[in-house]
């Protein structure tokens, strides 16, 4: 992907097709154009291709595996107020709230009916409304 803009575009478009909450075409393939414009997809691709950041953008995932830092040590408790907008990501399913609450101080939780891995692009209005609701919750706790 680092030396081929077409390879990077193919990889990124495949992720949008598999990870987004999309309807399917008659042949069963994802209807990527029903949710994303050509400009949105090309912009996303160019954010990786133009600055040659495809490789460095993936380092975090490799580093997490090398470090074994995918999970916190047993008994870890994150006390900072946390909010979750549980969009139906078809690949990376959101955890059950009861599981997340074992580690995080969940003060806001929303089960969102549509949107996928790219929720900010797929359902920007829903995501913004949920973010505002979370901020209101946290701001209300501060007083």
C-alpha positions in Angstrom: 0.0 0.0 0.0 2.9 2.4 0.7 4.1 2.3 -2.9 0.9 2.0 -4.8 -1.9 4.6 -4.6 -4.2 2.1 -6.3 -3.3 -0.5 -3.7 -4.0 1.9 -0.9 -7.3 3.0 -2.5 -8.4 -0.6 -2.9 -7.6 -1.5 0.7 -9.3 1.6 2.1 -12.4 1.1 -0.2 -12.6 -2.5 0.9 -12.7 -1.4 4.6 -15.5 1.1 3.8 -17.4 -1.6 2.0 -17.1 -4.1 4.9 -17.0 -2.0 8.0 -19.8 0.6 7.2 -23.5 0.0 7.8 -24.5 -0.3 4.2 -27.3 -1.8 2.2 -26.4 -4.4 -0.4 -26.7 -4.4 -4.2 -28.7 -7.1 -6.0 -25.5 -9.2 -6.3 -24.9 -9.0 -2.5 -22.0 -6.5 -2.7 -22.1 -3.5 -0.4 -23.7 -0.4 -1.9 -20.9 2.0 -0.9 -22.3 4.8 -3.0 -25.5 4.8 -1.0 -23.7 6.3 2.0 -20.5 7.9 0.8 -19.8 10.4 -2.0 -16.9 10.0 -4.4 -15.4 13.2 -2.8 -15.6 11.8 0.7 -13.9 8.5 -0.3 -11.2 10.2 -2.4 -10.5 12.6 0.4 -10.1 9.8 2.9 -7.8 7.9 0.5 -5.7 11.0 -0.2 -5.2 11.6 3.6 -3.2 8.4 3.5 -1.6 8.6 0.1 -0.6 12.2 -0.3 1.5 12.4 2.9 2.7 8.8 2.6 1.1 8.0 5.9 -0.3 4.5 5.2 2.5 2.7 7.0 2.8 5.0 10.0 -1.0 5.0 10.4 -0.9 1.3 11.0 2.0 1.3 13.5 -0.3 1.7 16.5 -1.9 -1.7 15.7 1.4 -3.5 15.3 2.8 -1.8 18.4 -0.2 -2.8 20.5 0.3 -6.5 19.5 4.1 -6.3 20.3 3.5 -4.7 23.7 0.5 -6.8 24.6 -1.4 -3.7 25.4 -4.7 -4.6 23.9 -6.1 -4.9 27.5 -5.6 -3.3 30.8 -4.2 -5.3 33.8 -6.9 -7.0 35.9 -8.6 -4.7 38.3 -7.8 -1.5 36.4 -10.4 1.2 36.8 -10.6 4.3 34.6 -12.2 7.0 36.7 -12.6 9.7 34.0 -16.2 10.0 33.0 -16.7 8.1 29.7 -19.5 8.1 27.2 -20.2 5.4 24.6 -22.2 5.8 21.4 -22.7 2.1 20.5 -23.1 2.2 16.7 -23.7 -1.2 15.1 -20.2 -1.7 13.7 -20.5 -4.9 11.6 -16.9 -5.9 12.4 -15.9 -4.4 15.8 -19.0 -5.0 17.8 -19.4 -2.6 20.8 -19.0 -4.4 24.1 -22.0 -5.0 26.4 -22.4 -2.0 28.8 -22.0 -4.3 31.8 -18.6 -5.3 30.5 -17.4 -1.8 29.8 -18.6 -0.6 33.3 -16.2 -3.0 34.9 -13.3 -0.8 33.8 -14.7 2.5 32.8 -16.8 5.1 34.6 -19.7 5.1 32.1 -21.8 8.2 32.6 -23.5 8.1 29.2 -24.4 5.2 27.0 -26.4 5.2 23.7 -27.4 2.3 21.5 -27.5 3.9 18.1 -29.7 2.1 15.5 -27.6 2.8 12.4 -24.1 3.7 11.4 -21.1 1.6 11.4 -17.3 1.8 12.0 -17.2 5.2 10.2 -20.1 6.6 12.3 -18.9 10.2 11.9 -19.2 10.0 8.2 -22.2 7.6 8.1 -24.4 9.3 10.7 -22.9 12.7 11.5 -26.1 14.1 13.0 -26.6 11.2 15.3 -23.0 11.2 16.4 -23.1 15.0 17.1 -26.3 14.8 19.0 -24.9 12.0 21.1 -21.7 13.8 21.7 -23.7 16.9 22.9 -25.8 14.7 25.2 -22.6 13.2 26.7 -21.0 16.7 27.2 -24.3 17.9 28.9 -24.1 14.9 31.2 -20.5 15.6 32.2 -21.0 19.3 32.5 -24.0 18.7 34.7 -21.9 16.4 37.0 -19.3 19.2 37.4 -21.8 21.5 39.1 
